[in-house]
Amino acid sequence: MKKRFKLAGLVFLGLILFVTCKKETPAPTASFTAAVNDGVVTFTAVVTNDSKYEWDFGDGSYINTFPAPVHTYSQASTPTDITVKLTIKGPGGEVTTSNKITIPAKTKMQYLTGGTPAAPKSKKWRIASGAPTFNINLATANFLPNYKSYPGGILSAVGLSQVYNDTFEFKSDGTLTIHPNGGGIFAGYVYCALNGVPNIGNAGGSGLSYIKPFTAPTNSTFQINEGKNFTITTSPDGMNSSAVTYSNVMTLSFTNGGFLGIKDFSSECIIQSITDNQIIANLFVSAVAPPQTQLGKPNLVLNLYFEVAP
C-alpha cells in the first residue's frame, strides 16, 4: 500500500513539474523587415523561442518555412500593396505578425528587356506581320494627315517579307544587338539611294526598301527617355522644313549605329505604348527624294507594331 501511495505521489509530482515547466516556457515573439528590389523581396525576421516559421507572402503562393526567404512577386503597370504575414510556432505557443509592402510598378526597361541591371535579361522584338494596320503618316506635329494605310503583313506583298525575320535584341545592361536574320535590314529607299547602300528597290513605290547585305553595328546602346520634349526637324512636304516638338513623350535613342525597326537618317523614335508583348512605335523616315537643302530631314512617320520574337 505504501509503495502504491509513494508511486502515485511521484506521478502527481511529475505532473506538477510538467505543468509548471510548460507555463514557464515563454511564447515566441516575432517581427520582420522587407527589402524590396523591383519584384524581388528579401525578408529578414527577428524572433525568439521559435521552432517553426510560416511565411504567407500574400500573393496566393505556397507557405514558406525558411527563416530568411527571398520571394519574387509579379509586377503590374501600377504599384501594388501586399500584406505579408509571418507566423512563428514554438514550445510556448505561436504568434503572427504582419507588414504591408509595396511592389513597385514594372519599369519600361523591364517591359523592353525582361530584366533590370540588377537582374539582367534580354528580349528580342520584331515587326509584327499580324499587326492590324501598317500606317504611314506625315511627319507633322500630330502625325496627320495620313499618307498611306495598308493592312498588316503588307511588306510580304511588296517583296519585303524578310523584314519580319529580323530582330532587335534589347538587353538590360543598355546594349542592343540587331540580328539581320533575313540577310539584311528594313530601310528607307531614299536613305539607301543617297548613301550608295545596296538594297532591294523601292517596294511598290512606297519609299521603303531592304538593305542587303547588311552588317549589324557593334557596341550599340539605347536609352529610354520618359516624359521627354522631343524636338526633330522634319520636312513633311519634302520642300520646306521646320522644328517640331513632341511634348511629354517616351523615346528610344541610340548610339553607335543602333536603331529600332528601320534604318534611316533618324534613329530616335517615339514609343507610343509598350507592354510585355507589344510595342507601338512611331519611326521617322525620309521616303520622298528631297532637294539638297532637305537631306536627312524626315517627311514621313511609320506607325509600326512590334511583337516579341522567339
C-alpha positions in Angstrom: 0.0 0.0 0.0 2.8 2.3 0.9 4.6 1.6 -2.4 1.4 2.4 -4.3 1.0 5.6 -2.4 4.6 6.6 -3.0 4.3 5.8 -6.7 1.1 7.9 -7.1 2.8 10.7 -5.3 5.7 10.7 -7.7 3.4 10.7 -10.7 1.4 13.6 -9.2 4.7 15.5 -8.5 5.8 14.9 -12.1 2.6 16.2 -13.4 3.0 19.4 -11.3 6.6 19.8 -12.6 5.5 19.3 -16.2 2.7 21.8 -16.0 5.0 24.3 -14.2 7.6 23.9 -16.9 5.1 24.4 -19.6 3.8 27.5 -18.0 7.3 28.9 -17.7 8.1 28.4 -21.4 7.7 31.8 -22.9 5.7 32.4 -26.0 7.6 33.3 -29.2 7.9 36.8 -30.4 8.4 38.0 -34.0 8.9 40.9 -36.2 10.3 41.2 -39.7 11.6 43.7 -42.4 11.4 43.5 -46.1 14.0 44.8 -48.6 12.2 45.4 -52.0 14.2 45.4 -55.2 11.7 45.7 -58.1 9.7 42.4 -57.8 12.3 40.6 -55.6 11.8 40.9 -51.9 14.3 39.7 -49.2 12.7 39.1 -45.8 14.6 39.3 -42.5 12.9 38.1 -39.3 13.8 38.8 -35.6 12.2 36.1 -33.5 12.6 34.4 -30.1 11.6 31.0 -28.8 10.9 29.7 -32.3 10.8 26.2 -33.8 8.9 26.8 -37.0 8.5 29.6 -39.5 5.4 30.1 -41.7 5.5 32.9 -44.3 2.3 33.9 -46.1 3.5 36.2 -48.9 0.0 37.5 -49.6 0.0 36.6 -53.3 -1.6 33.2 -53.2 1.7 31.3 -53.4 2.9 28.5 -51.1 3.6 28.8 -47.4 7.4 29.3 -47.0 9.1 27.8 -43.9 12.6 29.3 -44.3 13.9 31.7 -41.7 15.0 34.4 -44.2 13.3 33.8 -47.6 13.6 35.6 -50.9 10.4 35.9 -52.8 9.7 37.2 -56.3 6.4 39.0 -57.0 4.7 39.6 -60.3 4.8 43.3 -61.1 1.9 45.3 -62.7 1.8 48.6 -64.5 1.0 50.3 -61.2 2.4 49.8 -57.7 0.7 47.0 -55.7 0.3 46.9 -51.9 0.6 43.4 -50.4 0.2 42.3 -46.8 2.7 39.7 -45.7 2.2 37.5 -42.6 4.8 35.6 -40.5 3.7 33.0 -38.0 6.2 31.7 -35.5 5.4 28.5 -33.6 7.4 27.3 -30.6 7.1 25.3 -27.4 5.4 28.2 -25.7 2.7 28.8 -28.4 2.6 30.8 -31.6 2.4 34.4 -32.7 1.6 36.0 -36.0 2.8 39.4 -37.2 2.2 41.2 -40.5 3.6 44.1 -42.6 2.4 45.8 -45.7 4.9 46.1 -48.5 4.6 47.9 -51.8 5.7 46.2 -55.0 6.7 48.9 -57.5 5.3 49.2 -61.0 7.1 47.4 -63.8 9.6 49.8 -65.4 9.8 50.4 -69.1 13.2 48.8 -69.0 11.6 45.6 -67.7 9.0 45.7 -70.4 11.6 46.2 -73.1 14.3 43.8 -71.9 12.5 41.5 -69.5 15.1 42.3 -66.8 16.9 45.1 -64.9 20.6 46.0 -64.5 20.5 44.1 -61.1 18.8 41.1 -62.7 20.0 41.1 -66.4 17.9 39.7 -69.2 17.3 40.4 -72.8 14.3 40.3 -75.1 14.0 40.2 -78.9 11.5 42.2 -80.8 10.4 42.1 -84.5 8.0 44.0 -86.7 4.7 42.2 -86.4 3.4 40.7 -89.6 0.0 40.2 -88.0 -0.4 43.9 -87.0 -3.9 45.4 -87.6 -2.5 48.1 -89.9 0.7 49.5 -91.4 0.3 53.2 -91.4 2.4 55.9 -93.0 1.7 59.4 -91.8 3.2 62.8 -92.5 5.9 63.9 -90.0 3.8 66.8 -88.6 3.2 67.8 -85.0 0.2 65.4 -84.8 1.3 62.8 -87.5 -1.6 64.0 -89.7 -2.8 63.7 -92.4 -2.4 60.0 -93.1 -0.2 59.4 -96.1 -1.0 55.8 -96.8 -2.6 52.9 -94.8 -2.0 49.2 -95.6 -3.2 46.0 -94.0 -0.9 44.2 -91.6 1.6 42.0 -93.4 1.7 44.3 -96.4 5.5 44.1 -96.6 5.3 40.5 -97.7 3.0 41.6 -100.6 5.6 44.1 -101.8 8.6 41.8 -101.7 9.9 42.6 -98.3 8.9 39.5 -96.3 12.4 39.3 -94.9 11.6 42.3 -92.7 9.6 40.1 -90.4 12.5 37.8 -89.7 14.9 40.5 -88.5 15.0 41.0 -84.7 16.2 43.7 -82.3 17.5 42.4 -79.0 17.4 44.8 -76.1 19.5 43.9 -73.1 19.0 45.2 -69.6 22.6 46.4 -69.5 21.6 49.1 -72.1 23.1 47.4 -75.1 21.4 46.5 -78.4 22.1 43.7 -80.8 20.5 43.7 -84.3 20.0 40.3 -85.9 19.6 40.5 -89.7 18.1 37.0 -89.9 16.6 37.8 -93.3 20.0 38.6 -94.7 19.5 42.4 -94.5 17.5 45.1 -92.7 14.4 47.2 -93.4 15.4 50.7 -94.6 14.2 53.9 -96.3 14.8 53.9 -100.1 15.9 57.5 -100.1 18.5 56.8 -97.4 19.9 53.9 -99.4 19.9 55.8 -102.7 21.6 58.9 -101.3 24.2 56.9 -99.4 25.0 54.3 -102.1 23.8 51.4 -100.0 22.9 48.2 -101.9 19.2 47.4 -101.5 16.2 45.7 -102.8 14.5 48.6 -104.6 11.6 50.9 -103.9 9.0 48.4 -102.9 5.7 49.1 -104.5 6.6 52.8 -104.8 6.3 53.0 -101.0 9.7 54.7 -100.5 10.7 51.6 -98.4 13.4 49.2 -99.1 15.7 46.5 -97.7 19.4 46.8 -97.3 21.1 43.6 -98.5 23.7 42.6 -97.4 23.7 44.3 -94.0 26.4 44.2 -91.3 24.9 44.8 -87.9 26.6 47.6 -85.9 28.7 46.7 -82.9 28.7 48.3 -79.4 25.3 49.8 -80.0 23.5 51.2 -76.9 20.0 52.5 -76.3 18.4 54.8 -73.7 14.7 55.1 -72.7 13.6 58.7 -72.3 10.3 59.1 -70.5 8.5 62.4 -70.3 10.7 63.9 -72.9 10.1 67.0 -75.0 11.5 65.6 -78.2 12.4 68.1 -81.0 13.2 67.0 -84.5 13.4 68.9 -87.8 11.0 67.4 -90.3 10.1 68.2 -93.9 6.5 66.8 -94.4 6.2 68.2 -98.0 9.8 67.4 -98.9 10.4 71.0 -99.7 10.1 73.0 -96.5 11.4 72.1 -93.1 10.8 73.2 -89.5 11.5 72.0 -86.0 8.6 70.0 -84.4 8.4 69.3 -80.7 6.6 66.3 -79.4 5.8 67.1 -75.8 6.0 64.6 -72.9 6.6 61.5 -74.9 8.7 58.4 -74.4 11.5 57.9 -76.9 14.3 55.4 -77.6 17.6 57.0 -78.5 20.6 55.1 -79.7 24.4 55.3 -80.1 26.9 53.6 -82.4 24.5 52.9 -85.3 21.7 51.5 -83.2 18.0 51.8 -84.3 14.6 50.1 -84.0 12.8 48.7 -87.0 14.1 50.7 -89.9 17.5 52.2 -91.0 17.2 55.8 -92.0 18.6 59.3 -91.4 16.9 59.5 -88.0 17.2 56.8 -85.3 15.5 58.2 -82.3 11.9 57.1 -82.3 8.7 57.7 -80.2 7.3 54.8 -78.2 3.6 55.2 -78.2 2.9 52.2 -75.9 4.8 49.2 -74.5 3.6 46.1 -72.7 5.2 42.7 -72.1 4.4 41.5 -75.6 3.8 44.6 -77.8 5.4 47.9 -78.8 3.7 50.5 -80.9 6.3 52.9 -82.2 6.5 56.0 -84.5 9.6 55.8 -86.7 10.8 58.8 -88.8 11.6 58.1 -92.4 12.7 60.1 -95.5 10.7 58.4 -98.2 10.4 61.3 -100.7 13.5 62.4 -102.5 14.1 65.9 -101.3 16.1 68.8 -102.7 19.7 69.1 -101.3 18.6 71.5 -98.6 16.2 69.0 -97.1 18.6 65.9 -96.9 18.3 63.9 -93.8 15.1 65.6 -92.7 12.3 63.0 -92.4 9.0 63.7 -94.1 7.0 60.6 -93.1 6.4 58.5 -89.9 5.8 54.8 -89.8 3.4 53.7 -87.1 4.5 50.2 -86.5 3.6 47.3 -84.2 6.4 45.1 -82.8 6.0 41.7 -81.2 8.2 39.5 -79.0 10.3 37.2 -81.2 11.2 33.6 -80.1 
